[in-house]
């Protein structure tokens, strides 16, 4: 296919349709939900009419173009699927009947997912008022090849979309296998340790503590100073102190002296996301943290890296998981960290385990990075296909 398609306003191929019904308290009704970012129309729920306060509702018909008055600018629109024929929506939605004689509904469905269409929606209306009106929708433009060509384009997009989805499925399987391999490597590494003894973390550490929230004690954050860490700043093997959003004054840091970090300390998350850990690097400044992060300072007989990797291993994670309590958020106590049982071989053996784990994890992490890159590329493929299609280049 080559050349440029004629462009028309949607008002030439769709018509605003208003069909209201009176809701009966003794009947049940399907209600639609418009997903944002042009992800289509799905079932919201099925409810009794007695639960619907506004008794005058609009009726959707399969193939209608449904637009959310408020959410249109964030992709709140799509084609009503067959299984939602007869579903209801409030007057805050607009329904448009498609003229099948000149416009294929699936052609329209794909077109409204393109950046070009989204840009038209975003450009409409006042910056202070996000709502879209029916006249705005009717004024949007769409390329309009002959109906047979529309169907050919839809068939070609379908074919490519299937291939993209299959690639996405295979990528997901590979990521799951990579994660399983990582767990197997970690489990084997610590299962094969010839330990002199098994000790609790408290027995092989000089400090096991956690931070606090300065505001609780009347201390305020400042614009710069000692970086104050939260759970999201402690990733697996990495402390994001350079992008910390909160800082402590010297006075507040001294008040929180028990949780001041030193190079080689191991930080472990104990609330929200449980069991992420990282070693404080030598180039990090003094850090401090809130009560969702535990600090462990290993003694001379325990390598910081060995402890960090053990916490990440299936054996370490299983101990933490068993002790996890879920209230508003998941959490474990500092006592749990102190009581974690860890095999203690010689420092030389610990170093060998660390080298083995880091070497294999490095390879697996490299695979994972490639898989994530593939994810980004796959996510970009369908929009690229759609863009080419409606520019007459597919």
C-alpha positions as CSV (number, residue, x, y, z in Angstrom):
1,X,0.0,0.0,0.0
2,X,1.4,3.4,-0.9
3,X,0.1,6.9,-1.2
4,X,-1.7,9.2,1.1
5,X,-5.3,8.4,2.2
6,X,-8.0,11.1,2.1
7,X,-8.7,12.6,5.5
8,X,-12.2,13.4,6.8
9,X,-13.7,14.6,10.0
10,X,-15.2,11.9,12.2
11,X,-18.6,13.7,11.9
12,X,-18.8,12.4,8.3
13,X,-18.5,8.7,9.4
14,X,-20.0,8.5,12.9
15,X,-23.1,10.0,14.5
16,X,-23.7,11.1,18.1
17,X,-26.4,8.8,19.4
18,X,-28.5,9.4,22.6
19,X,-30.5,6.4,23.8
20,X,-31.7,6.6,27.4
21,X,-33.6,4.1,29.4
22,X,-35.3,4.3,32.8
23,X,-33.7,2.1,35.3
24,X,-35.9,-0.5,37.1
25,X,-35.1,-1.4,40.7
26,X,-36.0,-5.1,40.0
27,X,-33.7,-5.6,37.0
28,X,-29.9,-6.1,36.8
29,X,-27.7,-4.1,34.5
30,X,-24.2,-4.4,33.0
31,X,-22.1,-1.3,33.5
32,X,-19.2,-0.4,31.3
33,X,-15.8,0.9,32.4
34,X,-13.6,2.8,30.0
35,X,-9.9,2.0,30.5
36,X,-7.5,4.8,30.2
37,X,-4.7,5.1,27.6
38,X,-6.9,3.8,24.8
39,X,-7.0,0.2,26.3
40,X,-10.6,-0.3,25.4
41,X,-14.0,-0.9,27.1
42,X,-14.5,-3.6,29.7
43,X,-17.2,-4.7,32.1
44,X,-17.3,-2.6,35.3
45,X,-19.9,-4.7,37.1
46,X,-23.4,-6.1,37.0
47,X,-25.7,-4.5,39.6
48,X,-29.3,-4.4,40.6
49,X,-31.2,-1.3,39.4
50,X,-31.9,-0.5,43.1
51,X,-28.2,0.2,43.5
52,X,-28.1,2.8,40.7
53,X,-29.0,6.3,42.0
54,X,-29.4,8.0,38.7
55,X,-32.4,6.3,37.1
56,X,-31.8,7.7,33.6
57,X,-28.9,6.0,31.9
58,X,-27.6,5.6,28.3
59,X,-27.6,2.3,26.5
60,X,-24.5,1.1,24.7
61,X,-24.6,-0.9,21.4
62,X,-21.9,-3.2,20.2
63,X,-19.6,-1.3,17.8
64,X,-20.4,2.1,19.2
65,X,-17.5,4.5,19.8
66,X,-17.7,5.4,23.5
67,X,-16.0,8.5,24.8
68,X,-15.6,9.5,28.5
69,X,-16.4,13.2,28.9
70,X,-13.7,13.8,31.5
71,X,-11.1,11.0,30.8
72,X,-10.9,11.3,27.0
73,X,-7.7,13.4,27.2
74,X,-6.0,10.4,29.0
75,X,-7.3,7.9,26.5
76,X,-10.7,7.2,28.0
77,X,-12.4,5.9,24.8
78,X,-12.9,2.8,22.7
79,X,-15.2,0.6,20.8
80,X,-18.0,-1.2,22.7
81,X,-17.4,-5.0,22.4
82,X,-20.1,-7.4,21.5
83,X,-20.4,-8.8,25.0
84,X,-21.3,-5.3,26.3
85,X,-24.2,-4.7,23.9
86,X,-27.0,-3.3,26.0
87,X,-24.8,-2.2,28.9
88,X,-25.4,1.2,30.4
89,X,-23.3,4.3,31.0
90,X,-24.2,7.7,32.6
91,X,-24.6,10.9,30.8
92,X,-21.0,11.7,31.4
93,X,-20.2,9.5,28.4
94,X,-20.9,10.0,24.7
95,X,-21.9,7.3,22.3
96,X,-21.3,7.5,18.6
97,X,-22.8,5.1,16.0
98,X,-20.4,4.1,13.3
99,X,-21.6,4.2,9.6
100,X,-20.6,0.7,8.6
101,X,-21.1,1.6,4.9
102,X,-17.9,3.7,4.9
103,X,-16.0,3.0,8.1
104,X,-14.9,-0.4,9.4
105,X,-15.3,-0.4,13.2
106,X,-12.1,-2.3,13.8
107,X,-10.3,0.2,11.5
108,X,-11.6,3.0,13.9
109,X,-10.7,0.9,16.9
110,X,-7.1,0.7,15.8
111,X,-7.0,4.3,14.7
112,X,-8.1,5.7,18.1
113,X,-5.1,3.9,19.7
114,X,-2.6,5.9,17.6
115,X,-0.6,8.9,19.0
116,X,-2.0,11.0,16.1
117,X,-5.5,10.6,17.4
118,X,-4.5,11.1,21.0
119,X,-2.8,14.3,20.0
120,X,-6.1,15.6,18.5
121,X,-8.0,14.8,21.7
122,X,-5.3,16.5,23.9
123,X,-5.4,19.7,21.8
124,X,-9.1,20.2,22.2
125,X,-10.8,22.4,24.8
126,X,-9.6,24.8,27.5
127,X,-6.4,24.0,29.5
128,X,-8.5,24.7,32.7
129,X,-11.3,22.3,31.7
130,X,-10.5,18.8,30.7
131,X,-13.9,17.7,29.5
132,X,-14.5,16.8,25.9
133,X,-17.8,17.7,24.1
134,X,-19.5,15.7,21.3
135,X,-18.8,18.4,18.8
136,X,-15.0,18.0,19.6
137,X,-15.2,14.3,18.8
138,X,-17.0,14.9,15.6
139,X,-14.3,17.4,14.5
140,X,-11.4,14.9,14.9
141,X,-9.9,13.8,11.7
142,X,-9.3,10.2,10.4
143,X,-7.7,8.9,7.2
144,X,-10.3,7.1,5.2
145,X,-9.2,4.7,2.5
146,X,-11.9,2.6,0.7
147,X,-13.7,0.0,2.9
148,X,-11.9,-2.9,1.3
149,X,-8.5,-1.3,2.0
150,X,-9.6,-0.6,5.6
151,X,-10.3,-4.3,6.1
152,X,-7.0,-5.3,4.5
153,X,-5.2,-2.9,6.9
154,X,-7.0,-4.4,9.9
155,X,-6.1,-7.9,8.8
156,X,-2.5,-7.0,8.4
157,X,-2.4,-5.2,11.8
158,X,-4.1,-8.3,13.4
159,X,-1.4,-10.6,11.8
160,X,1.4,-8.4,13.2
161,X,-0.3,-8.0,16.6
162,X,-0.5,-11.8,17.0
163,X,3.3,-12.1,16.3
164,X,4.1,-9.3,18.7
165,X,1.9,-10.9,21.4
166,X,3.6,-14.3,20.8
167,X,7.0,-12.6,21.2
168,X,5.8,-11.0,24.4
169,X,4.7,-14.4,25.7
170,X,8.0,-16.0,24.9
171,X,9.8,-13.1,26.6
172,X,7.7,-13.6,29.7
173,X,8.6,-17.3,29.8
174,X,12.3,-16.4,29.5
175,X,12.1,-13.9,32.3
176,X,10.5,-16.5,34.5
177,X,13.1,-19.0,33.7
178,X,15.9,-16.5,34.4
179,X,14.4,-15.8,37.8
180,X,14.1,-19.5,38.5
181,X,17.7,-20.0,37.5
182,X,18.8,-17.1,39.8
183,X,17.0,-18.7,42.7
184,X,18.5,-22.1,41.9
185,X,22.0,-20.6,41.8
186,X,21.5,-18.9,45.1
187,X,20.1,-22.0,46.8
188,X,22.8,-24.2,45.5
189,X,25.6,-21.8,46.6
190,X,24.4,-21.7,50.2
191,X,23.4,-25.3,50.4
192,X,26.9,-26.4,49.5
193,X,28.6,-24.2,52.1
194,X,30.8,-26.2,54.4
195,X,29.9,-24.1,57.5
196,X,31.9,-24.3,60.7
197,X,28.6,-23.4,62.5
198,X,25.2,-21.9,62.0
199,X,24.6,-18.6,63.9
200,X,21.9,-16.0,64.3
201,X,22.6,-12.6,62.7
202,X,22.8,-11.0,66.2
203,X,25.6,-13.4,67.1
204,X,27.8,-12.3,64.2
205,X,27.0,-8.6,64.2
206,X,28.0,-5.7,66.3
207,X,24.9,-3.6,65.5
208,X,21.4,-4.6,64.5
209,X,19.1,-1.6,64.5
210,X,16.6,0.4,62.4
211,X,15.9,4.1,61.8
212,X,13.0,6.3,62.8
213,X,10.9,9.1,61.5
214,X,12.3,12.4,62.6
215,X,9.0,14.2,62.4
216,X,7.7,11.9,65.2
217,X,10.1,13.6,67.6
218,X,9.7,17.1,66.3
219,X,12.6,17.1,63.9
220,X,12.1,18.5,60.3
221,X,13.7,17.6,57.1
222,X,16.1,20.0,55.4
223,X,17.0,20.8,51.7
224,X,20.4,19.2,51.9
225,X,22.5,17.4,54.4
226,X,22.6,13.7,55.4
227,X,20.6,11.6,52.9
228,X,17.6,10.0,54.5
229,X,16.7,6.6,53.1
230,X,13.3,5.0,52.7
231,X,12.3,1.5,51.4
232,X,12.3,2.6,47.8
233,X,15.9,3.8,48.1
234,X,17.2,0.3,49.0
235,X,17.1,-2.0,46.0
236,X,18.6,-5.5,45.7
237,X,22.3,-4.9,45.8
238,X,22.0,-1.1,45.3
239,X,21.4,1.9,47.6
240,X,20.1,4.9,45.7
241,X,21.4,7.5,48.0
242,X,22.4,10.0,45.2
243,X,18.7,10.4,44.4
244,X,17.5,10.7,48.0
245,X,14.5,13.1,48.3
246,X,14.9,13.8,52.1
247,X,17.8,15.0,54.1
248,X,18.7,15.5,57.8
249,X,20.5,18.3,59.5
250,X,23.6,17.5,61.5
251,X,21.5,18.0,64.7
252,X,18.8,15.5,63.6
253,X,21.4,13.1,62.4
254,X,23.0,13.1,65.8
255,X,19.6,12.6,67.4
256,X,19.3,9.5,65.2
257,X,22.9,8.4,65.9
258,X,22.0,4.7,66.4
259,X,21.1,4.3,62.7
260,X,24.0,6.3,61.2
261,X,25.6,4.1,58.5
262,X,29.2,3.1,57.9
263,X,30.8,1.6,54.9
264,X,30.1,-2.2,54.9
265,X,26.8,-2.0,56.7
266,X,24.0,-4.1,55.3
267,X,20.6,-2.5,54.9
268,X,17.5,-4.7,54.8
269,X,14.0,-3.5,54.1
270,X,11.5,-4.7,56.8
271,X,8.2,-3.0,55.8
272,X,6.3,-2.8,52.6
273,X,8.6,-4.7,50.4
274,X,10.3,-7.2,52.6
275,X,13.9,-8.5,52.3
276,X,15.6,-6.3,49.8
277,X,19.2,-5.8,50.9
278,X,22.4,-3.9,49.9
279,X,25.8,-3.2,51.3
280,X,26.7,0.5,52.0
281,X,29.5,1.2,49.5
282,X,32.8,2.8,50.4
283,X,32.1,5.9,48.4
284,X,28.8,6.6,50.1
285,X,28.6,9.5,52.6
286,X,27.0,8.9,56.0
287,X,23.4,7.9,55.5
288,X,20.4,7.5,57.8
289,X,17.0,5.8,57.4
290,X,13.4,5.5,58.5
291,X,11.9,2.6,60.6
292,X,11.2,0.5,57.5
293,X,14.9,-0.1,56.9
294,X,17.1,-2.3,59.2
295,X,20.8,-1.8,59.6
296,X,23.2,-4.7,60.3
297,X,26.9,-4.2,61.0
298,X,28.6,-7.5,60.6
299,X,31.4,-8.5,63.0
300,X,34.9,-9.5,61.8
301,X,33.9,-13.1,61.2
302,X,31.1,-12.2,58.7
303,X,31.5,-10.7,55.3
304,X,29.0,-8.0,54.4
305,X,28.6,-9.2,50.9
306,X,28.1,-12.8,52.1
307,X,25.3,-11.6,54.5
308,X,23.7,-9.5,51.7
309,X,23.6,-12.5,49.3
310,X,22.3,-14.8,52.0
311,X,19.5,-12.5,52.7
312,X,18.7,-12.6,49.0
313,X,18.9,-16.4,48.8
314,X,15.9,-18.6,49.0
315,X,17.1,-19.8,52.4
316,X,17.2,-16.3,53.7
317,X,14.0,-15.1,52.1
318,X,12.1,-18.2,53.4
319,X,13.0,-17.2,57.0
320,X,11.8,-13.6,56.4
321,X,8.6,-14.7,54.7
322,X,7.6,-17.0,57.6
323,X,7.9,-14.2,60.0
324,X,6.1,-11.6,57.9
325,X,3.0,-10.0,59.4
326,X,0.5,-8.2,57.1
327,X,-1.6,-5.4,58.6
328,X,-2.0,-2.3,56.5
329,X,1.4,-3.2,55.0
330,X,3.6,-6.3,55.2
331,X,6.3,-6.0,57.8
332,X,8.8,-8.0,59.9
333,X,10.3,-7.0,63.3
334,X,13.9,-6.3,64.1
335,X,13.8,-9.4,66.2
336,X,13.2,-11.4,63.0
337,X,16.4,-9.9,61.5
338,X,18.4,-10.7,64.6
339,X,17.2,-14.3,64.7
340,X,17.9,-15.1,61.0
341,X,20.1,-18.2,61.0
342,X,23.0,-18.1,58.7
343,X,25.8,-20.7,57.9
344,X,29.2,-19.3,58.9
345,X,32.2,-20.8,57.0
346,X,35.6,-19.3,57.1
347,X,36.0,-15.8,55.6
348,X,37.9,-17.4,52.7
349,X,35.0,-19.7,52.0
350,X,32.5,-16.8,52.3
351,X,34.5,-14.9,49.7
352,X,34.4,-17.9,47.3
353,X,30.6,-18.1,47.7
354,X,30.3,-14.4,47.0
355,X,32.5,-14.6,43.9
356,X,30.5,-17.6,42.6
357,X,27.1,-16.0,43.2
358,X,28.1,-12.6,41.8
359,X,29.6,-14.2,38.7
360,X,26.5,-16.2,37.9
361,X,24.1,-13.5,38.9
362,X,26.0,-11.1,36.7
363,X,25.4,-13.3,33.7
364,X,21.7,-13.8,34.7
365,X,21.3,-10.1,35.3
366,X,22.7,-9.4,31.8
367,X,20.1,-11.7,30.4
368,X,17.4,-9.9,32.4
369,X,18.5,-6.5,31.1
370,X,18.3,-7.8,27.5
371,X,14.8,-9.1,28.2
372,X,13.7,-5.8,29.6
373,X,15.1,-4.1,26.6
374,X,13.1,-6.5,24.4
375,X,10.0,-5.5,26.5
376,X,10.5,-1.9,25.7
377,X,11.0,-2.7,22.0
378,X,7.9,-4.9,21.9
379,X,5.8,-2.2,23.6
380,X,6.9,0.3,20.9
381,X,6.2,-2.1,18.0
382,X,2.4,-2.0,17.9
383,X,2.2,1.8,18.0
384,X,4.8,1.9,15.2
385,X,2.7,-0.5,13.2
386,X,-0.4,1.5,13.7
387,X,1.4,4.7,12.8
388,X,2.7,3.2,9.5
389,X,-0.8,1.8,8.8
390,X,-2.6,5.1,8.9
391,X,0.1,6.9,7.0
392,X,-0.3,4.5,4.1
393,X,3.1,2.7,4.6
394,X,2.1,-0.8,5.7
